[in-house]
């Protein structure tokens, strides 16, 4: 376990932030995922064969890395994707995020293929699956934040408030309603909201078991499932955000 928890969290957040980039070469994505697995191991994670331990670690880690997920504001998005109207921009964001999560699935499958070939290292498979799940969730948190920007539905200001809203939006697949009272960190780390996050992560973790398919079959299936799930999340969120945006008073143009 790291002696500097703050620095450790920053390093983990930096790795996850790098994995959320739109265009990463496959070799670089595999390198980043391998680094994430190494950082998970460095935290003394040894019992992720137990599903409860894996989901508890993922829940804590998602809450920890959420403030580090880079969210581009609308002006930055327009600079990066010039000439696109709101609908086309949202389409592009969903497409890019779907490709990125598919790439994580492919990278995880490639790492797993090595682990099938080298039997003793198969012991690290649960850590790989947990790291892959966290990486996919981070990409989807970025997508959620940027779709809120495109639809002009404001997220809470400040790292903690924004992170809590992103995590809740991911767990419920609903947009943030700025007309509702704000919530604190306890809302995402305790009681019903935490159970909702754990349940959502458990479903993702179970789906990512396909990564352990022998050789590169796992990469193909995991990539396809990740792409499909991210696209479905994006489309569901866009529908919800359209409804929320129409109800907002004095919506900015």
For each residue, the residues with C-beta under 8 A, 3 or more apart:
1: 42 43 44
2: 5 7 8 42 43
3:
4: 7 8
5: 2 8 9
6: 9 10
7: 2 4 10 11
8: 2 4 5 11 12 39 42 43
9: 5 6 12 13 64 65
10: 6 7 13 14 68
11: 7 8 14 15 39
12: 8 9 15 16 36 39 61 64 65 68
13: 9 10 16 17 64 65 67 68
14: 10 11 17 18 68
15: 11 12 18 19 32 35 36 39
16: 12 13 19 20 36 65 68 69 134 135 138
17: 13 14 20 68 69 70 138
18: 14 15 21 24 32
19: 15 16 24 29 32 33 36 100 104 135 138 139
20: 16 17 69 70 100 138 139 142
21: 18 24 100
22: 96 100
23: 96
24: 18 19 21 28 29 32 100 103
25: 28 29
26: 29 30 103 106 107
27: 30 31
28: 24 25 31 32
29: 19 24 25 26 32 33 103 104 106 107
30: 26 27 33 34 107 110 111
31: 27 28 34 35
32: 15 18 19 24 28 29 35 36 135
33: 19 29 30 36 37 104 107 108 111 128 131 132 135
34: 30 31 37 38 111
35: 15 31 32 38 39
36: 12 15 16 19 32 33 39 40 131 134 135
37: 33 34 40 41 111 124 127 128 131
38: 34 35 41 42
39: 8 11 12 15 35 36 42 43
40: 36 37 43 45 57 61 127 130 131
41: 37 38 44 45 124 127
42: 1 2 8 38 39
43: 1 2 8 39 40
44: 1 41
45: 40 41 48 57 127 130
46:
47: 50 53
48: 45 53 54 57 126 127 129 130
49: 53 54 126
50: 47 53 54
51: 54 55 202 205
52: 55 56
53: 47 48 49 50 56 57
54: 48 49 50 51 57 58 126 129 130 205
55: 51 52 58 59 198 201 202 205
56: 52 53 59 60 198
57: 40 45 48 53 54 60 61 130
58: 54 55 61 62 130 133 134 137 201 205
59: 55 56 62 63 194 197 198 201
60: 56 57 63 64
61: 12 40 57 58 64 65 130 134
62: 58 59 65 66 134 137 138 167 197 201
63: 59 60 66 163 167 188 189 197
64: 9 12 13 60 61
65: 9 12 13 16 61 62 68 69 134 138
66: 62 63 69 138 141 163 164 166 167
67: 13 159 160 162 163
68: 10 12 13 14 16 17 65
69: 16 17 20 65 66 138 141 142 145 163 166
70: 17 20 142
71: 142 145 146 149 155 162 166
72: 76 77 80 146 149
73: 76 77 149
74: 77 78 149 150 152
75: 78 79
76: 72 73 79 80
77: 72 73 74 80 81 89 93 146 149 150
78: 74 75 81 82 84 89
79: 75 76 82
80: 72 76 77
81: 77 78 84 89 92
82: 78 79
83:
84: 78 81 88 89 92
85: 88 89
86: 89 90 150 151
87: 90 91
88: 84 85 91 92
89: 77 78 81 84 85 86 92 93 150
90: 86 87 93 94 147 150 151 234 238
91: 87 88 94 95
92: 81 84 88 89 95 96
93: 77 89 90 96 97 143 146 147 150 234
94: 90 91 97 98 143 147 230 231 234 235 238
95: 91 92 98 99 231
96: 22 23 92 93 99 100
97: 93 94 100 101 139 140 142 143 230 234
98: 94 95 101 102 226 227 228 230 231 234
99: 95 96 102 103 227
100: 19 20 21 22 24 96 97 103 104 139 230
101: 97 98 104 105 136 139 140 226 227 229 230
102: 98 99 105 106 223 224 226 227 230
103: 24 26 29 99 100 106 107 223
104: 19 29 33 100 101 107 108 132 135 136 139 226
105: 101 102 108 109 132 136 208 210 211 219 221 222 223 224 225 226 227
106: 26 29 102 103 109 110 219 220 222 223
107: 26 29 30 33 103 104 110 111 132 219
108: 33 104 105 111 112 128 129 131 132 208 211 218 219 222
109: 105 106 112 113 211 213 216 217 218 219 220 221 222 223
110: 30 106 107 113 114 216 219
111: 30 33 34 37 107 108 114 115 128
112: 108 109 115 116 125 128 211 212 213 218 219
113: 109 110 116 117 214 215 216 218 219
114: 110 111 117 118 121
115: 111 112 118 121 122 124 125 128
116: 112 113 119 122 212 214 215
117: 113 114
118: 114 115 121 122
119: 116 122
120: 123
121: 114 115 118 124
122: 115 116 118 119 125
123: 120
124: 37 41 115 121 127 128
125: 112 115 122 128 129 212
126: 48 49 54 129 130
127: 37 40 41 45 48 124 130 131
128: 33 37 108 111 112 115 124 125 131 132 211
129: 48 54 108 125 126 132 133 205 208 209 211 212
130: 40 45 48 54 57 58 61 126 127 133 134 205
131: 33 36 37 40 108 127 128 134 135
132: 33 104 105 107 108 128 129 135 136 208 211 222
133: 58 129 130 136 137 201 204 205 208
134: 16 36 58 61 62 65 130 131 137 138
135: 16 19 32 33 36 104 131 132 138 139
136: 101 104 105 132 133 139 140 204 208 226 230
137: 58 62 133 134 140 141 170 201 204
138: 16 17 19 20 62 65 66 69 134 135 141 142
139: 19 20 97 100 101 104 135 136 142 143 230
140: 97 101 136 137 143 144 170 230 233
141: 66 69 137 138 144 145 166 167 170
142: 20 69 70 71 97 138 139 145 146
143: 93 94 97 139 140 146 147 230 233 234 237
144: 140 141 147 148 166 169 170 233 237
145: 69 71 141 142 148 149 155 162 166
146: 71 72 77 93 142 143 149 150
147: 90 93 94 143 144 150 151 175 234 237 238 241
148: 144 145 151 153 154 155 169 175 176 241
149: 71 72 73 74 77 145 146 152
150: 74 77 86 89 90 93 146 147
151: 86 90 147 148 175 238 241 242 244 245
152: 74 149 245 248 251 252
153: 148 175 176 178 241 244 245 248
154: 148 178
155: 71 145 148 161 162 165 166 176 178
156: 161 162 164 165 176 178 182
157: 161 162
158: 161 162
159: 67 162 163
160: 67 163 164 185
161: 155 156 157 158 164 165 182
162: 67 71 145 155 156 157 158 159 165 166
163: 63 66 67 69 159 160 166 167
164: 66 156 160 161 167 168 183 184 185 187 188
165: 155 156 161 162 168 169 176 183
166: 66 69 71 141 144 145 155 162 163 169 170
167: 62 63 66 141 163 164 170 171 188 197
168: 164 165 171 172 176 183 187 188 193 197
169: 144 148 165 166 172 173 174 175 176 237
170: 137 140 141 144 166 167 173 197 200 233
171: 167 168 193 196 197 199 200
172: 168 169 196
173: 169 170 233 236 237 240
174: 169 237 240
175: 147 148 151 153 169 237 240 241 244
176: 148 153 155 156 165 168 169 244
177: 180 244
178: 153 154 155 156 244 248
179: 247 248
180: 177
181:
182: 156 161
183: 164 165 168 187 188
184: 164 187
185: 160 164 188 189
186: 189 190
187: 164 168 183 184 190 193
188: 63 164 167 168 183 185 193 194 197
189: 63 185 186 193 194
190: 186 187 193 194
191: 194 195
192: 195 196
193: 168 171 187 188 189 190 196 197
194: 59 188 189 190 191 197 198
195: 191 192 198 199
196: 171 172 192 193 199 200
197: 59 62 63 167 168 170 171 188 193 194 200 201
198: 55 56 59 194 195 201 202
199: 171 195 196 202 203
200: 170 171 196 197 203 204
201: 55 58 59 62 133 137 197 198 204 205
202: 51 55 198 199 205 206
203: 199 200 206 207
204: 133 136 137 200 201 207 208 229
205: 51 54 55 58 129 130 133 201 202 208 209
206: 202 203 209
207: 203 204 210 225 229
208: 105 108 129 132 133 136 204 205 211 222
209: 129 205 206 212
210: 105 207 213 218 221 222 225
211: 105 108 109 112 128 129 132 208 218 219 222
212: 112 116 125 129 209 218
213: 109 112 210 217 218 219 221 222
214: 113 116 217 218
215: 113 116 218
216: 109 110 113 219 220
217: 109 213 214 220 221
218: 108 109 112 113 210 211 212 213 214 215 221 222
219: 105 106 107 108 109 110 112 113 211 213 216 222 223
220: 106 109 216 217 223 224
221: 105 109 210 213 217 218 224 225
222: 105 106 108 109 132 208 210 211 213 218 219 225 226
223: 102 103 105 106 109 219 220 226 227
224: 102 105 220 221 227 228
225: 105 207 210 221 222 228 229
226: 98 101 102 104 105 136 222 223 229 230
227: 98 99 101 102 105 223 224 230 231
228: 98 224 225 231 232
229: 101 204 207 225 226 232 233
230: 94 97 98 100 101 102 136 139 140 143 226 227 233 234
231: 94 95 98 227 228 234 235
232: 228 229 235 236
233: 140 143 144 170 173 229 230 236 237
234: 90 93 94 97 98 143 147 230 231 237 238
235: 94 231 232 238 239
236: 173 232 233 239 240
237: 143 144 147 169 173 174 175 233 234 240 241
238: 90 94 147 151 234 235 241 242
239: 235 236 242 243
240: 173 174 175 236 237 243 244
241: 147 148 151 153 175 237 238 244 245
242: 151 238 239 245 246
243: 239 240 246 247
244: 151 153 175 176 177 178 240 241 247 248
245: 151 152 153 241 242 248 251
246: 242 243
247: 179 243 244
248: 152 153 178 179 244 245 251
249:
250:
251: 152 245 248
252: 152
253:
